[in-house]
């Protein structure tokens, strides 16, 4: 019985992880710690297109509340 609950739990976690992965596409907010430039991108490896620095803060936009 515990194995059935564990499998269901793992399935639910996998579904949430996939939804978060989808939400992250094209929705990553960046802030350059060097020049304070801010932008939204789709790659976690983005560098600042204003000054070329890679010292950037990354926040997934789905974490921001609507409204």
C-alpha positions, 0 to 999 in steps of 0.5 A: 500500500505504501508503494502505491502512495509513493508512486502516486506521490512521485508522479505528482512531483514529476507533473509539477516539475514538468509544469515548472519547466514549461513555465520557465521557458521564455520567462526568466527575469535577469538583473545584472549586478554590474550595471543594474540592467534588467531583462527577460530571457529564456536561457539560464546562461544569459549574460548581460547584453548591456555590459557583457557581464555574467554576474547576473541574478536569475529569477523565474518569472512564474514566482512573481504574483499576478496583478 
